[in-house]
Amino acid sequence: MTILTVDDSTTIRRIIKKCLSDLKLNVLEAADGITALRILEESATGQISLVILDWNLPGRSGIDVLRAMKANPKLRNIVVMMLTSEADQSCVVNALRLGAQNYLTKPFDSKMLSLKVQESLELATKARVHSTLVGDS
């Protein structure tokens, strides 16, 4: 499975990749929201199963990326997990209402990240099966 991790911090992206190395995932990276949307739009439908998305990004915020994904028929079924320092309950609720399926705050523990990613990938698998059955793309 392929995931896209979107964070302006090279260090955070490197930590995420290292934490997930045991899961044998193909990890794509973007440092800003504009690049993330370009990668998503250029990818084949179904290629990216999960986006790990920071809230505070240059160019376009993570919440704007989430909105754009959910408004795009090609991208709306991709599972999104917010991984951000935005810990305020209203931010969590807002992201979940806009369509994020999971939320983890920084700083994070590698075991918790791995667990949340596994949960998110299970959701992605279920969404893919559902999409196939109902003919949604």
Secondary structure in CASP SS format (residue, H / E / C, confidence):
PFRMAT SS
TARGET T0000
AUTHOR 0000-0000-0000
METHOD secondary structure of the structure
MODEL  1
M C 1.00
T E 1.00
I E 1.00
L E 1.00
T E 1.00
V E 1.00
D C 1.00
D C 1.00
S C 1.00
T H 1.00
T H 1.00
I H 1.00
R H 1.00
R H 1.00
I H 1.00
I H 1.00
K H 1.00
K H 1.00
C H 1.00
L C 1.00
S H 1.00
D H 1.00
L H 1.00
K C 1.00
L C 1.00
N E 1.00
V E 1.00
L E 1.00
E E 1.00
A E 1.00
A C 1.00
D C 1.00
G H 1.00
I H 1.00
T H 1.00
A H 1.00
L H 1.00
R H 1.00
I H 1.00
L H 1.00
E H 1.00
E H 1.00
S C 1.00
A C 1.00
T C 1.00
G C 1.00
Q C 1.00
I E 1.00
S E 1.00
L E 1.00
V E 1.00
I E 1.00
L E 1.00
D C 1.00
W C 1.00
N C 1.00
L C 1.00
P C 1.00
G C 1.00
R C 1.00
S C 1.00
G H 1.00
I H 1.00
D H 1.00
V H 1.00
L H 1.00
R H 1.00
A H 1.00
M H 1.00
K H 1.00
A H 1.00
N C 1.00
P C 1.00
K C 1.00
L C 1.00
R C 1.00
N C 1.00
I C 1.00
V E 1.00
V E 1.00
M E 1.00
M E 1.00
L E 1.00
T E 1.00
S C 1.00
E C 1.00
A C 1.00
D C 1.00
Q H 1.00
S H 1.00
C H 1.00
V H 1.00
V H 1.00
N H 1.00
A H 1.00
L H 1.00
R H 1.00
L H 1.00
G C 1.00
A C 1.00
Q C 1.00
N E 1.00
Y E 1.00
L E 1.00
T E 1.00
K C 1.00
P C 1.00
F C 1.00
D C 1.00
S H 1.00
K H 1.00
M H 1.00
L H 1.00
S H 1.00
L H 1.00
K H 1.00
V H 1.00
Q H 1.00
E H 1.00
S H 1.00
L H 1.00
E H 1.00
L H 1.00
A H 1.00
T H 1.00
K H 1.00
A H 1.00
R H 1.00
V H 1.00
H H 1.00
S H 1.00
T H 1.00
L H 1.00
V H 1.00
G C 1.00
D C 1.00
S C 1.00
END
